[in-house]
Amino acid sequence: MTTEQRVLVLGGISSGKSSLAERMLAEAPGERRYLATGRDNPDDPDWQRRIAAHRERRGDDWLTVDCSTGPDALIEALAAAPAGAAVLVDDLGGWAGLLLEAAGVVDDEPAKPKRATKRTSAATRKRGAASARTTSARAATEPPTGAAEAAAAGDSAPTGTDAAGAPSDDAASESGSPATAGERGAAPAAEPADGAPAGATDGAELLATAPARLAAAVAASPAGTVVLVSPEVGLSVVPATRSGRRFADLLGAINRAVADGSDRVALVVAGRTLWLPADGEATVPAAAAPAVTRQPPAEAVPAPMDAAEPVDVGPAEPDDDIIGIRPPDRIAINAAEARLTALASGGAGLGALTEPVAWALGAGDLAGEWESIRVLLVGADHDGGARAGDPPAASAIERVQAGTAPLARLADRLGATVVVADLAEAGGAAAVEPMETADVLTAEQVDAAFELGRSLAERAADEGVQLLVPAACGAGVQAVSAAVLAAATGNEPASLIGRVVGEAGRVDDAAWIDRCVAARDALHRVRLRSRDSRSLLAMLGGPDLAALTGLIIGAAVRHLPVLVDNPATATAMVLARDIAPSSPWWCLIPDHGRAPAVRTVADLLGFDTVLDLGLGLGDGCTALTAVGVLQPALALAASLRGSDAGEPVHA
């Protein structure tokens, strides 16, 4: 939940507005109250099932207060909320129906019966009159927001439901009859405020003053946080009936009044949340001041909550080269597999190496072994709990450049060059901000780091490199990669963070816990934010992940194969897929290195890892070791290449 303490959530039918409101208060401190404006309907089994579904989704941690007894019940429940409590009102459409009922606006004039003609019998006229009386009687006993009006008003539903048709109230579902606030264990109902038209006979006055009364009650409530759910009536046609039009007009006035007094207003469409700007603003500032200044009671100051969400940077516009990315030529890969099958004379041939060797020959158009391999090392330090148990990037880079690190020794053995990406060129800071407390990059920084990685791949292609091996180093990169991957795929972050092993070979459980907590807190902070790749990099990632994502894209543009063996680059594959769906197919994961994040990406993208060496030498080392395994097979397979083999088209 944000620091704003009054939030209005609008949405259409089945938009997910109630679910959003419940998630916003799921971890609010103190007591949580659910103010239900709908009524129980035991005669409707479908209605009862909806009630049960809502109750199950909320769980047992909410105190439900029945506010369906009349318009004043909601006003009184807001006033009676404990100081500092979290209150959810679901929904204002039900309250509008109660207002219309109290004001006597329940009858729609039935269509006047046609004059009797020669083809209209007396019995027909009698049935028509009886039908009209039945319609009038039913309208007098049902709320004006019934099923017929739901179609007319667009967002209303039977009283007791939200616009999605899901129940807003489960107060009576446990007892079989409506329960008052006192019966449910809530505080006794307060007396109506002075001047309130409770019991007034003037329906017009009741409806005219209701929006302002509710807005005042929301602002004055001692509750620390109040989230109100309401149908958005402006998304449908004008209702055809009088009560439908009255309902739409009234609910529109209520929504406007509550919005004027709210700190934030959200519009939910298809499960996606759009935070609406204040009146007269073109955009929502990253740290907008609350529209209403209120001081919580001194005896119960609400606990501080997350900072207001900044505007998401949103996806970038891909250029023509990115749009034109295609997967490797399947014809060439299939031809390579056919040649490798010829090796299986009385045995299994290359066995598990058949597929990666065929991919290397087809995707890279090799004539033999890889002759030019480049390792691209990206280093950045991330502050916060993510860095627990990790050495800084500077020390790892220093060892690689001195030639003492395993990565440098393996690269030298294979004749591969090692290039260290200079993130300072992309405006990278010495240390990235903790992902659990604030967004780590601006849109400009994301784009600069992305372009740096892309340029490194394109430069390698221009220099004749045949294979790229990305590697990442630095404090916190493993936990940050897990958080980004969890946000992109919906996985639990703890399942993506591998065990932490110190320099002496000891497993550091405390550091693993710190990383998991940091990833969990970061995901909680951005739980209502966008999930496109560019936004994830700005919210959680950092310049290293942005550069690796650009590297994957740049390699795909230039048809340059990439060997992946570490969580950061595997995460970049998933982010690159969001930008160019075919880009990951220019990558190969020969060995997951028993890293949970790499294993998850391999399963997600459909990659079959052929090795399980279990190396723990650092990023890039497993890939370079796999190169040593694949090189002899590549040389053997290339020697079988027929003179009639077609050129790859990369279509």
C-alpha positions in Angstrom: 0.0 0.0 0.0 1.2 3.5 -0.7 1.6 6.4 1.7 -1.6 7.9 0.5 -4.4 7.0 2.9 -7.5 7.5 0.8 -7.7 5.6 -2.5 -10.5 5.1 -4.9 -10.4 2.1 -7.2 -12.6 2.2 -10.3 -13.2 -0.5 -12.9 -15.6 -2.1 -15.2 -17.2 -5.6 -15.2 -14.8 -8.3 -14.2 -11.9 -5.9 -14.4 -10.2 -7.0 -11.1 -10.8 -3.9 -9.1 -11.9 -5.7 -6.0 -8.8 -8.0 -6.1 -6.6 -5.0 -6.5 -8.1 -3.2 -3.5 -7.7 -6.4 -1.3 -4.1 -6.7 -2.4 -3.4 -3.1 -1.5 -4.5 -3.8 2.1 -3.3 -7.4 2.4 -0.3 -6.5 4.6 -1.6 -3.3 6.2 -0.8 -3.1 9.9 -3.5 -3.2 12.5 -7.2 -4.2 12.2 -8.7 -4.6 8.7 -12.3 -4.0 8.2 -14.4 -4.9 5.1 -17.5 -2.6 4.8 -19.9 -4.5 2.6 -22.8 -2.6 1.0 -24.5 -5.6 -0.6 -27.3 -7.8 0.7 -27.6 -11.5 1.1 -29.9 -13.5 -1.2 -30.3 -17.0 0.1 -32.7 -17.9 -2.7 -30.0 -17.5 -5.4 -27.4 -20.4 -5.3 -25.2 -18.6 -7.8 -25.2 -15.6 -5.6 -24.2 -17.7 -2.6 -21.3 -19.2 -4.5 -20.0 -15.8 -5.4 -20.2 -14.7 -1.7 -18.2 -17.8 -0.7 -15.6 -17.1 -3.4 -15.1 -13.5 -2.2 -14.9 -14.7 1.4 -12.3 -17.4 0.6 -10.2 -14.9 -1.4 -10.1 -12.5 1.5 -9.4 -15.1 4.2 -10.3 -14.9 7.9 -8.2 -11.9 8.7 -10.9 -9.3 7.9 -13.8 -8.1 10.1 -16.8 -7.8 7.9 -19.3 -5.0 8.7 -22.7 -5.2 7.1 -23.6 -1.8 5.6 -26.6 -2.9 3.6 -29.3 -1.9 6.1 -29.5 1.6 4.7 -27.5 4.6 3.4 -26.5 5.7 6.9 -24.9 2.4 7.7 -21.8 3.0 5.6 -21.4 6.6 7.0 -21.7 5.2 10.6 -19.2 2.4 9.9 -16.6 4.8 8.6 -17.0 6.9 11.7 -16.8 3.9 13.9 -13.6 2.5 12.4 -10.7 2.2 14.9 -8.0 4.7 14.7 -5.3 3.6 12.3 -7.3 0.7 10.9 -7.3 -0.4 7.3 -10.8 -0.1 5.8 -12.1 -1.5 2.4 -15.4 -0.4 1.1 -16.8 -2.7 -1.5 -18.6 -1.3 -3.3 -20.1 2.2 -3.9 -22.5 0.8 -6.5 -24.3 -1.1 -3.8 -24.5 2.0 -1.7 -26.0 4.0 -4.6 -28.7 1.3 -4.9 -29.5 1.7 -1.2 -29.8 5.5 -1.7 -32.2 5.1 -4.6 -34.2 2.7 -2.6 -34.4 5.0 0.4 -35.3 7.9 -1.9 -38.2 5.9 -3.4 -36.6 5.8 -6.9 -37.5 2.1 -7.6 -40.2 2.1 -10.2 -39.7 2.2 -13.9 -42.8 3.2 -15.6 -44.0 0.1 -17.5 -44.7 0.5 -21.1 -48.2 1.6 -21.7 -50.4 -1.2 -23.0 -51.4 -0.9 -26.6 -55.0 0.0 -27.5 -57.1 -3.0 -28.2 -57.4 -3.8 -31.8 -59.3 -6.4 -33.7 -56.3 -8.8 -33.2 -56.0 -8.1 -29.4 -58.3 -10.3 -27.3 -59.6 -9.3 -23.9 -57.6 -12.2 -22.4 -54.4 -10.8 -24.0 -55.1 -7.3 -22.6 -55.8 -8.9 -19.2 -52.4 -10.7 -19.2 -50.7 -7.6 -20.3 -52.1 -5.6 -17.4 -51.2 -8.4 -14.9 -47.7 -8.4 -16.3 -47.4 -4.6 -15.8 -48.6 -4.9 -12.2 -46.1 -7.7 -11.6 -43.3 -5.7 -13.0 -44.2 -2.7 -10.9 -44.4 -4.8 -7.7 -41.1 -6.5 -8.4 -39.4 -3.1 -9.0 -40.8 -1.9 -5.7 -39.2 -4.7 -3.7 -35.9 -5.0 -5.6 -32.9 -2.6 -5.6 -32.8 -0.4 -8.7 -29.5 -1.9 -9.7 -30.9 -5.3 -10.6 -29.9 -7.5 -13.5 -32.0 -5.5 -15.9 -30.3 -2.3 -14.8 -26.9 -3.9 -15.0 -27.2 -4.1 -18.7 -28.5 -0.5 -18.9 -26.2 1.1 -16.5 -23.2 -0.8 -17.8 -21.4 -1.3 -14.4 -24.1 -1.9 -11.8 -25.1 -5.3 -10.7 -27.6 -6.7 -8.2 -27.3 -5.0 -4.8 -24.7 -6.9 -3.0 -22.4 -7.3 -6.0 -19.6 -5.3 -7.5 -19.7 -4.4 -11.2 -18.1 -7.7 -12.0 -21.1 -9.6 -10.6 -18.9 -10.8 -7.7 -20.4 -10.3 -4.3 -19.4 -7.3 -2.3 -20.7 -8.7 0.9 -20.3 -11.9 2.8 -21.8 -10.6 6.0 -24.9 -12.7 5.8 -23.3 -15.7 4.1 -22.3 -17.2 7.4 -25.6 -16.8 9.2 -28.1 -16.9 6.4 -29.5 -13.5 7.3 -28.2 -9.9 7.2 -26.1 -9.1 10.2 -25.7 -5.7 11.7 -22.3 -4.2 12.6 -23.0 -4.9 16.2 -23.9 -8.5 15.6 -20.7 -9.0 13.6 -18.6 -7.8 16.5 -18.1 -4.3 15.2 -18.4 -1.2 17.3 -22.0 0.0 17.9 -23.3 2.3 15.2 -22.7 5.9 15.8 -25.4 8.5 15.7 -25.8 10.3 12.4 -23.9 13.5 12.0 -25.6 16.7 12.5 -27.5 17.8 9.5 -27.5 14.4 7.9 -30.8 13.7 6.2 -31.2 10.3 7.8 -34.9 9.4 7.8 -35.7 12.4 5.6 -38.7 12.1 3.5 -37.4 14.3 0.7 -35.7 11.8 -1.6 -34.3 14.5 -3.9 -32.5 16.1 -0.9 -31.1 12.7 0.2 -29.7 12.0 -3.3 -28.4 15.5 -3.8 -26.4 15.6 -0.5 -25.3 11.9 -0.5 -22.0 12.3 -2.5 -20.8 15.1 -0.3 -21.8 13.3 2.9 -19.8 10.2 1.9 -16.8 12.2 0.8 -16.8 14.0 4.2 -17.2 10.7 6.1 -14.3 9.2 4.2 -12.1 12.2 5.0 -13.1 12.3 8.6 -12.9 8.6 9.3 -10.3 7.8 12.0 -9.1 4.9 9.9 -5.5 5.1 8.8 -6.2 3.8 5.3 -9.5 3.7 3.4 -9.8 2.0 0.0 -13.1 2.4 -1.8 -14.2 0.2 -4.8 -16.7 1.5 -7.3 -18.0 0.6 -10.7 -17.1 3.1 -13.5 -20.4 4.0 -15.1 -18.9 6.1 -17.9 -18.0 3.1 -20.0 -21.4 2.1 -21.2 -24.5 3.3 -23.1 -27.1 5.6 -21.5 -29.5 3.3 -19.6 -32.9 3.0 -21.2 -34.9 3.2 -18.0 -35.5 6.0 -15.6 -34.1 4.2 -12.5 -31.1 3.1 -14.6 -30.3 6.7 -15.6 -30.8 7.9 -12.0 -28.4 5.1 -10.8 -25.7 6.1 -13.4 -26.0 9.8 -12.6 -25.9 9.2 -8.9 -23.0 6.8 -9.0 -21.1 9.2 -11.3 -21.6 12.0 -8.8 -20.5 9.8 -5.9 -17.3 8.7 -7.8 -16.5 12.3 -8.5 -17.0 13.5 -5.0 -14.9 10.6 -3.5 -12.2 11.1 -6.1 -11.9 14.8 -5.3 -11.1 13.8 -1.7 -8.8 10.9 -2.5 -5.1 10.9 -2.6 -4.9 8.5 -5.5 -7.5 7.2 -8.0 -6.9 3.9 -9.9 -8.7 2.7 -13.0 -8.5 -1.1 -13.5 -9.0 -2.5 -17.0 -8.4 -6.2 -17.8 -6.5 -6.6 -14.6 -4.1 -3.8 -15.4 -3.9 -0.7 -13.2 -3.7 2.9 -14.4 -3.2 5.5 -11.8 -5.1 8.6 -12.9 -3.7 12.1 -12.7 -5.3 14.7 -10.5 -7.6 17.1 -12.2 -5.6 19.4 -14.4 -2.5 17.3 -14.4 -1.1 15.8 -17.6 0.8 13.1 -15.7 1.1 11.7 -12.2 4.3 13.0 -10.7 6.8 10.4 -9.4 6.3 11.7 -5.8 3.0 13.5 -5.9 1.9 15.2 -2.8 -1.5 14.0 -1.4 -4.5 15.9 -2.7 -5.9 16.0 0.8 -3.8 16.8 3.8 -5.0 15.0 6.9 -3.4 14.4 10.3 -4.0 10.9 11.7 -5.1 10.8 15.4 -2.2 11.3 17.8 -3.0 8.1 19.7 -2.7 5.8 16.6 -0.4 7.1 14.0 -0.4 4.6 11.0 2.9 2.8 10.4 4.9 4.2 7.5 4.2 2.5 4.2 5.9 2.3 0.8 6.6 5.5 -1.1 4.2 6.5 -3.8 4.8 4.7 -7.0 6.6 6.7 -9.7 5.4 6.6 -13.2 6.6 3.4 -15.0 9.1 4.0 -17.7 7.2 1.8 -20.1 8.4 -0.3 -23.0 10.8 1.1 -25.5 10.0 1.5 -29.2 12.1 -1.1 -31.1 13.8 0.0 -34.2 13.6 -1.8 -37.6 16.6 -4.1 -36.9 15.0 -5.4 -33.6 11.6 -5.8 -35.3 13.4 -7.8 -38.1 15.0 -10.3 -35.7 14.2 -13.9 -36.9 15.2 -17.2 -35.4 18.2 -19.2 -36.7 17.7 -20.9 -40.1 15.9 -24.1 -39.2 16.7 -25.6 -42.6 20.4 -25.4 -41.9 20.0 -26.8 -38.4 18.0 -29.7 -39.7 20.6 -30.4 -42.4 23.3 -30.4 -39.8 21.3 -32.9 -37.7 20.9 -35.1 -40.7 24.7 -35.2 -41.2 25.3 -36.0 -37.6 22.8 -38.9 -37.8 25.2 -40.5 -40.3 27.7 -40.9 -37.4 25.3 -43.3 -35.7 26.6 -46.4 -37.4 26.0 -49.2 -34.9 25.9 -46.7 -32.0 24.4 -43.5 -30.7 26.6 -41.1 -32.7 27.1 -37.8 -30.9 24.2 -38.6 -28.5 23.2 -35.6 -26.4 25.7 -33.4 -28.2 23.7 -33.8 -31.5 21.3 -30.9 -30.9 23.8 -28.3 -29.6 26.3 -29.2 -32.3 23.6 -28.9 -35.0 22.5 -25.5 -33.5 26.1 -24.3 -33.6 26.7 -25.4 -37.2 23.4 -24.0 -38.4 23.0 -20.8 -36.4 26.7 -19.8 -36.7 27.2 -21.2 -40.2 30.5 -22.8 -39.0 33.0 -24.6 -41.1 34.5 -26.3 -38.1 35.4 -25.3 -34.6 34.8 -21.9 -33.1 37.9 -19.9 -34.0 37.0 -16.6 -32.4 35.4 -16.5 -29.0 34.8 -13.5 -26.8 33.9 -13.3 -23.1 32.0 -10.1 -22.2 32.2 -9.4 -18.5 29.7 -7.0 -17.0 30.2 -5.8 -13.4 28.1 -3.7 -11.0 27.5 -3.6 -7.3 23.9 -3.5 -5.9 23.4 -2.1 -2.4 20.9 -3.5 0.1 20.3 -7.1 1.3 21.0 -8.4 -2.2 24.7 -8.0 -1.8 24.9 -10.3 1.2 27.8 -12.7 0.9 29.1 -11.3 -2.5 32.5 -9.7 -3.2 32.5 -6.4 -5.0 32.7 -6.2 -8.7 36.1 -4.4 -8.7 37.9 -7.3 -7.0 36.5 -9.8 -9.5 37.4 -7.6 -12.5 40.9 -7.1 -11.1 41.5 -10.8 -10.8 40.2 -11.4 -14.4 42.4 -8.7 -15.8 45.4 -10.0 -13.9 44.8 -13.5 -15.4 44.4 -15.2 -12.0 40.7 -15.8 -12.0 39.3 -19.2 -13.3 37.4 -17.3 -16.1 40.7 -15.7 -17.3 42.6 -19.0 -17.3 39.8 -20.9 -19.1 39.6 -18.1 -21.7 43.3 -18.2 -22.2 43.3 -22.0 -22.7 40.6 -21.7 -25.5 42.2 -18.6 -27.1 39.2 -16.5 -26.2 39.4 -12.7 -25.6 38.0 -11.1 -22.5 36.3 -7.7 -22.7 35.1 -5.8 -19.6 32.1 -3.6 -20.3 32.6 -0.1 -19.0 29.2 0.7 -17.4 30.4 4.2 -16.6 29.9 4.9 -20.3 26.2 4.3 -19.8 26.0 6.5 -16.7 26.2 3.6 -14.3 26.8 4.6 -10.6 29.5 3.1 -8.4 26.7 1.2 -6.6 23.1 0.6 -7.6 20.4 1.7 -5.1 18.8 -1.0 -3.0 16.0 -2.5 -5.1 13.8 -3.0 -2.0 13.6 0.7 -1.3 13.5 2.6 -4.6 13.7 2.3 -8.4 17.3 1.7 -9.3 17.5 3.4 -12.8 15.9 6.2 -14.8 14.5 5.6 -18.2 17.6 7.3 -19.7 20.0 5.1 -17.7 18.2 1.9 -18.8 18.4 3.0 -22.5 22.1 3.9 -22.2 23.1 0.6 -20.6 20.9 -1.3 -23.2 22.6 0.5 -26.1 26.0 -0.2 -24.5 25.4 -3.9 -24.5 24.0 -3.9 -28.0 27.0 -2.0 -29.3 29.4 -4.5 -27.7 27.6 -7.4 -29.5 27.7 -5.5 -32.8 31.3 -4.6 -32.4 32.1 -8.2 -31.7 30.3 -9.2 -34.9 32.2 -6.6 -36.9 35.5 -8.0 -35.6 34.7 -11.5 -36.7 33.8 -13.0 -33.4 31.9 -16.3 -33.8 30.7 -16.9 -30.2 29.8 -14.7 -27.3 30.1 -15.8 -23.6 28.5 -13.2 -21.3 29.4 -13.2 -17.6 28.3 -11.0 -14.7 30.1 -10.2 -11.5 29.5 -7.9 -8.5 27.7 -7.7 -5.2 24.0 -8.5 -5.4 23.7 -9.5 -9.0 22.4 -13.0 -8.2 19.6 -11.7 -5.9 18.7 -8.9 -8.3 18.5 -11.3 -11.2 16.2 -13.6 -9.2 13.9 -10.7 -8.3 13.6 -9.5 -11.9 13.0 -13.1 -13.1 10.4 -13.6 -10.4 8.6 -10.4 -11.4 8.7 -11.4 -15.1 7.6 -15.0 -14.7 5.6 -15.1 -11.5 8.0 -17.5 -9.7 8.7 -17.3 -6.0 12.0 -15.4 -5.7 13.4 -17.8 -3.0 13.1 -20.7 -5.5 15.4 -18.8 -7.9 18.2 -17.9 -5.5 20.9 -20.5 -5.2 22.8 -21.3 -2.1 25.5 -18.9 -1.1 29.0 -20.4 -0.8 31.8 -18.4 0.7 35.4 -18.3 -0.3 36.3 -21.1 2.2 33.6 -23.3 0.7 31.1 -22.8 3.5 27.4 -22.4 2.8 26.2 -19.1 4.2 22.6 -19.5 5.1 22.3 -16.1 6.7 23.4 -14.4 3.4 20.8 -16.5 1.5 18.1 -15.4 3.8 19.2 -11.7 3.4 19.0 -12.1 -0.3 15.6 -13.7 -0.2 14.3 -11.0 2.1 15.6 -8.3 -0.2 14.0 -9.9 -3.3 10.7 -10.3 -1.5 10.6 -6.7 -0.3 11.5 -5.5 -3.7 8.7 -7.5 -5.3 6.3 -6.2 -2.7 7.3 -2.6 -3.5 6.5 -3.0 -7.2 3.6 -5.5 -7.0 1.2 -3.0 -8.6 3.6 -1.8 -11.3 4.2 -2.6 -14.9 5.9 -5.8 -15.9 7.4 -4.9 -19.3 11.2 -5.4 -19.6 12.2 -1.8 -19.6 10.2 -1.0 -16.5 11.6 -4.1 -14.7 15.1 -3.0 -15.4 14.4 0.5 -14.1 12.5 -0.7 -11.0 14.7 -3.7 -10.0 17.5 -4.5 -12.4 20.4 -2.2 -12.9 22.9 -1.3 -15.6 24.4 -4.8 -15.7 21.2 -6.5 -16.5 20.2 -3.8 -19.0 23.6 -4.2 -20.7 23.2 -8.0 -20.9 19.7 -7.5 -22.3 21.0 -5.2 -25.0 23.8 -7.8 -25.6 21.3 -10.5 -26.3 19.3 -8.3 -28.7 22.4 -7.0 -30.5 23.7 -10.6 -31.0 20.4 -11.7 -32.4 20.4 -8.7 -34.8 23.8 -9.8 -36.1 23.1 -13.5 -36.0 25.9 -14.1 -33.4 25.4 -17.2 -31.2 25.6 -16.7 -27.4 26.4 -19.3 -24.8 24.6 -18.8 -21.5 25.5 -20.3 -18.1 24.6 -17.8 -15.4 21.5 -16.3 -13.8 22.0 -12.7 -14.9 22.3 -13.6 -18.6 19.5 -16.1 -18.4 17.3 -13.4 -16.9 18.4 -11.1 -19.7 17.2 -13.8 -22.2 13.7 -13.5 -20.7 13.7 -9.7 -20.8 15.0 -9.8 -24.4 12.2 -12.1 -25.4 9.7 -9.4 -24.3 11.4 -7.0 -26.7 12.1 -9.4 -29.6 10.4 -12.8 -29.2 12.9 -14.6 -31.5 16.1 -13.3 -29.9 16.5 -16.1 -27.2 16.9 -18.6 -30.0 20.3 -17.2 -30.8 21.3 -18.4 -27.4 22.3 -21.9 -26.1 22.2 -23.1 -22.5 24.5 -26.1 -22.6 24.6 -26.5 -18.8 22.4 -24.9 -16.1 25.3 -25.1 -13.6 22.7 -26.2 -11.0 21.7 -22.6 -10.7 17.9 -22.5 -10.0 17.4 -19.3 -12.1 19.2 -20.8 -15.1 17.3 -24.1 -14.8 14.0 -22.1 -14.6 14.8 -20.1 -17.8 15.8 -23.3 -19.6 12.5 -24.9 -18.8 10.5 -21.7 -19.6 12.1 -21.2 -23.0 12.2 -24.9 -23.9 16.0 -25.4 -23.8 17.4 -28.9 -23.2 20.7 -28.7 -21.3 23.0 -31.4 -22.3 25.6 -31.2 -19.6 25.5 -31.2 -15.8 29.0 -30.6 -14.7 28.1 -28.9 -11.5 30.9 -26.4 -11.7 31.0 -23.5 -9.2 33.8 -21.4 -10.7 31.8 -18.3 -11.5 29.9 -16.9 -14.4 31.3 -17.9 -17.8 33.4 -20.8 -16.6 30.7 -23.4 -17.2 30.1 -22.1 -20.7 33.8 -22.1 -21.6 34.1 -25.6 -20.2 31.2 -26.6 -22.5 33.0 -25.1 -25.4 35.9 -27.5 -24.8 33.4 -30.4 -24.9 31.7 -29.2 -28.1 34.7 -28.2 -30.1 35.9 -31.7 -31.1 32.3 -32.6 -32.0 32.0 -29.5 -34.1 35.2 -30.3 -36.0 34.0 -33.9 -36.6 30.6 -32.8 -37.8 31.9 -30.1 -40.0 34.1 -32.6 -41.8 31.0 -34.5 -42.9 29.5 -31.4 -44.5 28.5 -32.2 -48.1 29.3 -30.0 -51.0 25.6 -29.7 -51.8 24.7 -28.1 -48.4 22.6 -25.0 -48.9 23.5 -21.7 -47.5 21.5 -20.6 -44.4 18.9 -18.1 -45.1 18.1 -17.1 -41.4 14.4 -16.7 -42.4 
